[in-house]
């Protein structure tokens, strides 16, 4: 049985989440509250919301936790060629926070194999847009010939980035945005991106699971550090991956 949280109730400790022998491993609590204050309290403890339309807000702390070290992004030979072309070709742009809500809507509306519907509900969009207005959530957007063709969004707290969702309307457009983000974060000394849930797709990009205890310990320390400032970059961040491999992976 998981606890129901009233607006001023604290979260249970992450290790109180349901175990692998349950029907919902990692489920920690439920609430109606999805305020910016509640979201920030969750992220600072390694907890995230994930639920469907018509459900209460469900809060999770999975074990293990999928993470991506920015310098460990897997850039295939073909993707590296694409990134070099993007850097050279003026038709391609990387924009940060050009239209945060539009990126969330695109993530919500892009069909995904094996998924019926989306967890990015109007309530989720409103809550994260409020975080964006506070400078605590950001979008990274891939543009081609004046059109947004891919991107991602997430929450930035101190030296942590919590990735939420990506979309692509052109081949590799979301990977281009992720590569730019990882290049920027690596240059800023950020050592971990939270990917939340373990999937084959994230593993193919270099993500790996770590024990929840290690993840929570890292988050609690990282969110107290100074983070990237200003939160702004362009496609020159991709040069982290287009330099010779010995330098790009330093």
N, C-alpha and C positions, 0 to 999 in steps of 0.2 A: 504494500500500500504506500503510495507516495503522498507527501503532504500537499495541502492546498495553501497557497501563500496569499495572505491579505497584503494590501499595498505597502505596509510598513514592516512586514515580516522579513527577517533575513533568510537567505538561502541555506539549506542544509549543507554540510560539507560535501564536496564533490564525490568522495568515496562512499557516500550514502546512496548513490545511484543504484538502480536495479542491476543485478548481476547477469552473467551470461546464461544462467539457467532460467531466466525470466522470459516473458514474451516481448519485452522491450528493454534490452540491455542498454544501460546508460541513462535511462529516464530518471530524473531526479525530483521534479516537482511540477506543479501546475498552478496557473493563476489566470486572472483576467487582466492583470496589469502588464502593459507593454510600454511603459513610459520610458523616456530617455534615461531617467535615473535608474530604473530597474535594469535596462539593457547594460548600462555601464557597470553597475554592480555585478551583473552576471559575467561580463567579459573579463573583468578584473580577477575573477575567481576561476576562469577556465570553463564557464558555462555558456551555453547558447540556446536560443529558441528554435524550435522546429515543429511545426504542426500544420494541419490542413484546415481548409475553410469549414467553419461550423464547430471546430474543436476549441476547447480552452487553450491558452498559451501553454505549451509543453516545454519544459526546460531540461536540457540534456548535458551530461558530462560523460563522454564515451571513454572506454578503456579497452584497447589502446587508443591513442589519439593520432590522427593523421596530420603530419606537418610537412612543410617544405622549407628547407634551408635555401635562401635565395641563391647562394653560390652553387647549389647542387641541382638547379633546374636542368633537366635533360634537354639539350638542344641537339637534335639530330643533324646530320650533314645537310639534309634537304632544308630543314628549318633555318639553319645557319645561312644558307644561300638566300633564302627568302628575306631574312633580316638584313643582310647586306644590300639586297635590292631595295628594301624599304628605306634604309638609311640614305641611299643615293637618289631615289626617285621622289621628286617634289610632290607627286600626286598622293603620297602617303604621309599621314600625320599621326602623331600621338598627342592627344589632348587629355588634360587632367581636369576633372570637375566641370567639363563644358556643360553638361546637363545630367546631373546625378539621377534625377527622377526618371528621365528617359531611359537611362541604362537599366534601372531596376525594372521598368515596364518591359524592356526588351528581353531581359532575363526571364521574366514571368511568362512572356508570350511565346518564347522559342520552344518548339516541341523537343522533347528529349526521349530517347529510346528507353522503353521500360517504365516511363512515368505517365500517369494519367492525371492531367491537371498540374497545378503548381502550389508550392507552399508559400510563394511570394504573394500574399494576399494584399488587398488595399490597406489593411491595418498594418502589415509589415512595411509596406512602402511608406506610409505616413510616419511610422516610428523611425525608420532609418533616415528618411529625409530630414526629420527633426535633428537627428544626430549630425547629418551633413551640414545643416545650418549652423551648428555649434563648432564646426571644424573637426569633427571626430569620426566622420565617414567620408570616403572618397571614391570617385570613379576614375578608371583609367580607360580611355577610349581610343580605338583604332579607327581612323578615317581614311577613306580612299576617294579621291576626286570629289571632295566636298560632302561625302556621305559617311555617316557613322555605320561601320560594317561589323564591329565587334567591340567587346569590352568586358569589364569586370567591375565589381564594387566590393567594398569591405570596410571594416572599422579599424581605425588607427589610434592606438593608445600607447604613448611612450615609444619604446623600441619594439613594439609588437604590431603586426598587421594580421587581422582576422579576416581571411577571405570568405566571401559569402556566395557569390555566384558569378558565372561567366556566360557570354553568349557569342555566337559567331554567325554572321550572315554572308561570309565570304571565307574561303578556305584559309585556315590558320589565323584568322583575324583575332580570335581570343588568345591564341598562343603568342601572337605578337604583343598584345597588351600585357600578358603575363611576363613575357621576357623583358619588356620595358620596366615593369614594376620591379622585377627581381634585380635588374641592373641598377635601378635607382636605390633600392633598399640595401643592396650589397655595398654600394659606394658609401651609404650612410651608416654602415656598421650594424644594420638590423640583421639578426641571425636566425629568425624564425617567422614563418607564415603559418597560421593555423588553417588547416584544411578541413577540420571537423570530422568528416567521416571517410572511412577507408574505401576507396574504389579503385578499379583497375585503371581508369583514366588518369586519376591523380598519381597512381604509381608509375604510369608510363611517362609522366612529366617530372619524375624525380621525388615525388612525395614518399614518405615512409612512416610507419606507425612507431610511436614511442609510448612507454607506459604513462598512464594518466598522472601518476605521482610526479614523474619527471616533468611532464608538460605543465602541470599546475605550479610547480616550484619555479619553472622558468618564467611563466606568465607573471606571477606575483612579483618577481624581481624586475622583469623587463618593463612593465607598465609604469614603474616609478622612475625610469630613466628618461633622459631627454630624447625625444624622437626627431625624425627628419623635420627640418624647418628651413625655408618654407616648404610646404607640400606642393611642389611644382616641378615638373620636368617635361621634356619633349622627347622626340625619337632619338636624340643623341644618347639617351640612356641605353639604347640597343647596342652601342659600341662596346659595351662590356662583353657582349657575346660575339662580336665580329672581329675583335682583336685576335691575334694568335692565341691558341688554346692555353699555352702556358701562362699568359698574362690574364686572359679572360677568366681563368679559374683560380686566380691568386687568392 
